[in-house]
């Protein structure tokens, strides 16, 4: 008389797949926002940063100058020095002395390879803290004139010592 439905409890594998699906959907949502922001509007000169204010309180989005007061602030600072100031010297101020990130001439060579009128937008969410370190999921949208946006997924580790937060590692997140 009534239809029977399978009401079994999800297996750990099913739950893991659901978490992965949720993470993928979240990433796609961030990429969709960046893609919409980067859509050409008919003007030849880009206006603004290309970043929109996030509606999620756990997501930090921007392209401002940043500082060393928190993980998101130092990540913004490094990217601003890279894309706006175009200075390896300025970018290095946001790195720990023992950072595994290329500095000096190698960093400046990377900066010089990016066209000067490139815009950027950074989205950051926490992956958790451990001791004086924190890990961050970072999406950097790079908007070069005349070509499709380039999106980089990164995991950035920051460390806070004596109230100063700096970047100790930037790793590409595998696709």
C-alpha positions in Angstrom: 0.0 0.0 0.0 2.8 2.4 0.9 6.1 2.8 -1.0 9.1 1.5 0.7 12.2 3.8 0.9 15.7 2.9 1.8 16.5 4.6 5.1 19.9 3.2 5.8 22.5 5.4 7.5 25.1 6.8 5.1 28.4 5.0 5.1 31.7 6.8 6.0 32.5 6.7 2.3 29.1 8.4 1.4 29.7 11.1 4.0 33.2 11.7 2.7 31.8 12.0 -0.9 29.2 14.5 0.4 31.9 16.6 2.1 34.0 16.5 -1.1 30.9 17.5 -3.1 30.2 20.4 -0.7 33.8 21.6 -1.0 33.7 21.4 -4.8 30.4 23.4 -4.8 31.9 26.0 -2.5 34.9 26.4 -4.8 32.7 26.6 -7.8 30.6 29.3 -6.1 33.8 31.4 -5.5 34.9 30.9 -9.1 31.5 31.8 -10.4 31.6 35.1 -8.4 35.1 35.8 -9.8 34.0 35.0 -13.3 31.0 37.3 -13.1 33.1 40.1 -11.7 35.7 39.6 -14.5 33.1 39.6 -17.3 33.9 42.3 -19.9 31.7 45.3 -19.6 32.5 46.9 -22.9 35.0 49.4 -21.5 38.7 49.3 -22.5 39.9 50.4 -19.1 39.2 48.2 -16.0 37.6 49.9 -13.1 37.9 49.0 -9.5 39.6 45.9 -8.1 37.2 43.3 -9.6 36.3 42.1 -6.0 32.9 42.1 -4.4 32.2 42.1 -0.8 31.5 38.5 0.4 28.2 37.6 2.1 29.9 34.8 4.0 31.4 36.0 7.3 34.1 33.3 7.1 35.2 34.4 3.6 37.6 37.3 3.2 37.7 38.9 -0.3 39.7 41.9 -1.4 42.7 43.4 -3.1 43.7 46.1 -0.6 47.2 46.8 0.8 46.8 44.6 3.9 49.1 44.5 6.9 50.6 42.1 9.4 47.7 41.9 11.9 46.1 38.7 10.8 46.3 35.8 8.3 43.9 37.4 5.7 45.5 40.8 6.1 49.0 39.6 5.5 47.8 37.5 2.4 46.1 40.7 1.0 49.4 42.6 1.7 51.6 40.1 -0.1 49.3 40.1 -3.2 48.9 43.9 -3.2 52.7 44.2 -3.2 52.9 41.7 -6.0 50.2 43.0 -8.3 49.9 46.7 -7.4 53.2 47.8 -5.9 55.0 45.3 -8.2 57.8 45.1 -5.7 59.6 42.0 -4.5 61.1 44.1 -1.7 57.6 45.1 -0.5 56.2 41.6 -0.9 59.1 40.2 1.1 58.0 42.3 4.1 55.1 39.9 4.4 57.2 36.7 4.5 58.9 35.0 7.5 62.7 35.1 7.3 62.7 31.3 6.9 60.0 31.3 4.3 60.2 28.7 1.5 59.0 31.3 -1.0 61.4 32.6 -3.6 62.5 36.1 -2.7 64.7 38.8 -4.2 65.5 38.6 -7.9 63.5 35.4 -8.4 60.3 37.0 -7.0 60.9 40.2 -8.9 61.3 38.2 -12.1 57.8 36.7 -11.5 56.3 40.1 -10.8 57.9 41.6 -13.9 56.3 38.8 -16.1 52.8 40.0 -15.1 51.5 43.0 -17.2 51.4 46.2 -15.2 47.7 46.8 -15.8 46.7 43.4 -14.4 44.0 43.5 -11.7 43.6 40.8 -9.0 41.1 39.6 -6.4 41.9 37.4 -3.5 39.4 35.2 -1.6 40.5 33.6 1.7 38.9 31.1 4.1 40.4 29.4 7.1 41.6 25.8 7.1 42.4 25.8 10.8 45.1 26.8 13.3 47.8 24.8 15.0 50.1 26.5 17.6 51.4 29.8 16.2 50.5 28.8 12.6 47.3 28.9 10.6 46.5 27.5 7.1 44.3 29.3 4.6 42.5 28.3 1.4 43.2 31.1 -1.0 41.9 31.8 -4.5 43.7 34.4 -6.5 41.9 35.7 -9.6 44.3 37.4 -12.0 42.7 39.6 -14.6 45.0 40.5 -17.5 43.7 42.8 -20.2 42.3 41.1 -23.3 42.5 37.5 -22.0 40.4 35.2 -19.9 41.0 35.4 -16.1 43.5 33.1 -14.6 42.5 31.5 -11.3 45.1 30.1 -8.8 44.1 27.9 -5.9 46.6 28.0 -3.1 47.1 26.8 0.5 49.0 29.5 2.5 50.5 29.0 5.9 50.9 32.0 8.2 52.7 32.3 11.5 52.0 34.8 14.3 54.9 35.7 16.6 54.9 38.6 19.0 51.7 39.9 17.5 53.1 40.0 13.9 51.6 37.6 11.3 53.7 36.7 8.3 53.5 34.1 5.4 55.8 31.1 5.8 54.6 29.0 2.9 52.5 29.2 -0.3 51.6 25.9 -2.0 49.6 25.4 -5.1 46.4 23.4 -4.4 46.1 20.5 -6.9 43.1 20.6 -9.1 
